[in-house]
């Protein structure tokens, strides 16, 4: 059953944002897949744009840009994790996740699994494996310097679902 949710995203700082955007755009063109903003999902909760608009400044207050270790390019058969960069969680990210939950007064059971998706498309395991070896990430850490609340369809399973995403609030860290 599909429902509308608010996803809270961390957005990479420049020049990393542009680097990831180029990868997403290139893969989307090559695989006829949806284009999306590079992001790391920190929390997914109830659909309340008003709460999200209030929660974002509270959650971001006093929060500095977050630096996360880049681990590896990986893949799965899940649409929103076709190809992704896995990153390591740290205390600052876990605290932000809790701050968002508290500020949004949201008790959903979202499990934080920090990754930055690069492709949303159903493709063969062989193609996914080849892609994991074809992408080089030129930095060992990714810095995130802004936070967005995005109205999404959950679960996201198609290009049409991705194209329905709408930013409802944003805040720099």
C-alpha positions in Angstrom: 0.0 0.0 0.0 1.4 3.4 -1.0 1.3 6.4 1.2 2.6 9.9 1.3 5.5 10.6 3.7 8.0 13.3 4.5 11.6 12.2 4.0 14.4 14.3 5.6 17.5 14.4 3.4 21.0 15.6 3.9 22.4 17.2 0.8 26.1 17.0 -0.1 28.2 20.2 -0.1 30.0 21.4 -3.2 32.0 20.2 -5.1 30.6 16.8 -4.0 27.1 17.7 -4.9 28.0 18.4 -8.5 30.1 15.2 -8.6 27.2 13.1 -7.5 24.7 15.0 -9.7 26.9 14.2 -12.8 26.9 10.5 -11.9 23.1 10.4 -11.2 22.4 12.3 -14.5 24.8 10.1 -16.5 23.3 6.8 -15.2 19.8 8.1 -15.6 20.5 8.9 -19.3 22.3 5.6 -19.9 19.6 3.5 -18.2 16.4 5.6 -19.0 16.0 6.1 -15.3 14.7 9.0 -13.2 16.9 11.9 -12.3 16.9 12.9 -8.6 18.9 15.1 -6.3 21.8 13.4 -4.6 20.9 12.9 -1.0 21.2 10.8 2.1 17.9 10.0 3.9 18.1 10.7 7.6 14.5 10.0 8.5 11.2 9.2 7.0 8.0 10.0 8.8 4.4 11.1 8.7 3.1 13.3 5.9 2.8 16.7 7.6 4.4 19.5 5.5 3.5 22.0 8.3 5.3 20.0 10.9 8.3 19.5 8.5 8.5 23.3 8.0 8.6 23.8 11.7 10.8 20.8 12.5 13.6 21.6 10.0 14.9 24.8 11.6 14.7 23.1 15.1 16.6 20.0 14.0 19.2 22.0 12.1 19.7 24.6 14.9 23.3 24.5 16.1 24.1 21.6 13.7 27.3 22.0 11.7 28.0 20.3 8.3 28.2 16.6 8.8 31.2 14.6 7.5 30.7 10.9 6.8 33.1 8.3 5.7 32.5 6.9 2.2 32.7 3.1 2.4 31.9 1.5 -0.9 29.7 1.5 -4.0 27.1 -1.3 -3.6 23.9 -2.5 -5.2 20.7 -4.2 -4.4 17.5 -5.3 -6.2 15.5 -2.7 -4.3 14.4 0.1 -6.7 15.7 3.0 -4.5 19.0 1.2 -3.8 19.8 -0.1 -7.3 23.3 1.5 -7.0 24.5 3.5 -4.1 27.4 4.7 -2.1 27.3 3.3 1.4 28.6 5.6 4.1 29.3 5.1 7.8 27.0 6.4 10.4 28.5 8.5 13.1 27.3 10.1 16.3 26.5 13.5 14.7 24.3 11.7 12.1 22.5 9.7 14.7 21.9 12.8 16.8 20.5 14.6 13.8 18.2 11.6 13.2 16.9 11.9 16.8 16.6 15.7 16.6 14.4 15.4 13.5 12.2 12.7 15.1 11.8 14.9 18.2 11.2 18.2 16.3 8.7 16.5 14.0 7.1 14.7 16.9 7.4 11.6 14.8 7.7 8.1 16.2 7.9 6.1 13.0 10.1 3.0 13.0 12.5 4.3 10.2 15.8 2.5 10.5 18.8 4.8 9.6 20.9 3.1 6.9 23.1 5.9 5.5 23.7 5.7 1.8 23.7 8.0 -1.2 21.7 6.5 -4.1 23.2 6.9 -7.6 20.6 5.0 -9.7 16.9 4.0 -9.4 16.2 1.4 -12.0 15.4 -2.4 -12.1 18.4 -3.9 -13.9 20.1 -7.2 -13.8 22.5 -8.2 -11.0 25.3 -8.6 -13.6 24.8 -4.9 -14.7 24.6 -3.7 -11.1 27.9 -5.6 -10.3 29.6 -4.1 -13.3 28.5 -0.6 -12.3 29.8 -1.0 -8.8 33.3 -1.5 -10.3 33.0 1.2 -12.8 32.5 4.2 -10.5 35.4 5.7 -8.6 34.7 8.1 -5.7 37.6 10.5 -5.5 37.2 11.3 -1.8 37.1 9.3 1.4 34.5 11.4 3.1 31.4 13.2 2.0 30.4 16.5 3.6 26.7 17.3 3.9 25.8 21.0 4.5 22.0 21.3 4.1 18.9 19.5 5.1 15.6 19.2 3.1 12.2 17.9 3.9 10.7 16.2 0.8 7.1 15.0 0.3 7.4 11.5 -1.2 5.4 8.4 -2.1 6.4 5.4 -0.1 7.4 2.9 -1.1 9.1 4.6 -4.1 9.0 2.0 -6.8 8.9 3.8 -10.2 10.0 6.8 -12.2 6.5 8.3 -11.7 6.9 8.0 -7.9 10.2 9.8 -8.1 8.8 12.6 -10.3 6.1 13.3 -7.6 8.7 14.2 -5.0 8.4 17.9 -3.7 10.6 19.8 -1.4 8.5 21.3 1.4 11.3 22.9 3.4 15.1 23.4 3.4 17.7 24.6 5.8 21.5 25.1 5.6 23.6 23.6 8.4 
